[in-house]
Amino acid sequence: MADFSRLPGPNADLWDWQLLAACRGVDSSLFFHPEGERGAARSAREASAKEVCMRCPVRSECAAHALAVREPYGVWGGLTEDEREELMGRARHRLIPASSAIGPIPPH
């Protein structure tokens, strides 16, 4: 489920990029898989969705949005669910907790 607390507020300037999206008016079923879709059918649908994304002038904004809110479903900015999950996993592994970076904090 998407983390709605990460969504920007209702300010139009934060959402206006969507007005320029190549996917506006395209059937959303191209970007979101039906229940149980797997294998070649899923790969073909995702490839078609990515074709739309590749010609989109706001592709980077779309991908950044999906990553920022941890969008769990669909193709956003040319990234599938699995690709976004992989990117988020890599980012988590690169983060080093402050306590391990400086060692244990001595008692006062």
FENFEN-V345138 format. One record per residue. N is the residue number from 1. RES is the residue in one letter. PHI is phi in whole degrees, 0 to 359 (NA if undefined). OMEGA is omega in whole degrees, 0 to 359 (NA if undefined). Layout:
# FENFEN-V345138
n = [N/N]
res = [RES/RES]
phi = [PHI/PHI]
omega = [OMEGA/OMEGA]
This chain:
# FENFEN-V345138
n = [1/2/3/4/5/6/7/8/9/10/11/12/13/14/15/16/17/18/19/20/21/22/23/24/25/26/27/28/29/30/31/32/33/34/35/36/37/38/39/40/41/42/43/44/45/46/47/48/49/50/51/52/53/54/55/56/57/58/59/60/61/62/63/64/65/66/67/68/69/70/71/72/73/74/75/76/77/78/79/80/81/82/83/84/85/86/87/88/89/90/91/92/93/94/95/96/97/98/99/100/101/102/103/104/105/106/107/108]
res = [M/A/D/F/S/R/L/P/G/P/N/A/D/L/W/D/W/Q/L/L/A/A/C/R/G/V/D/S/S/L/F/F/H/P/E/G/E/R/G/A/A/R/S/A/R/E/A/S/A/K/E/V/C/M/R/C/P/V/R/S/E/C/A/A/H/A/L/A/V/R/E/P/Y/G/V/W/G/G/L/T/E/D/E/R/E/E/L/M/G/R/A/R/H/R/L/I/P/A/S/S/A/I/G/P/I/P/P/H]
phi = [NA/296/271/295/293/271/290/292/292/281/297/301/295/278/246/301/304/296/294/263/294/294/276/301/88/275/304/296/295/292/260/233/284/286/307/82/291/213/61/298/296/292/299/294/295/297/297/295/297/296/299/296/298/294/258/273/287/241/303/294/296/295/297/299/299/299/290/295/264/55/302/274/232/87/263/229/59/83/248/280/304/295/294/294/299/296/298/294/295/297/296/297/289/282/285/246/302/304/295/280/285/251/85/294/273/291/292/275]
omega = [180/178/185/178/180/181/175/180/185/180/184/183/178/183/186/179/182/180/181/186/178/182/178/180/177/179/184/179/175/186/183/185/174/179/174/180/181/171/186/180/180/179/180/179/179/178/178/178/180/176/177/181/184/178/185/180/180/181/183/178/180/179/179/178/182/178/183/181/181/179/185/187/170/175/181/177/180/180/177/177/182/180/178/179/179/178/180/178/177/180/179/182/179/180/179/178/182/182/179/181/182/181/182/178/182/178/179/NA]
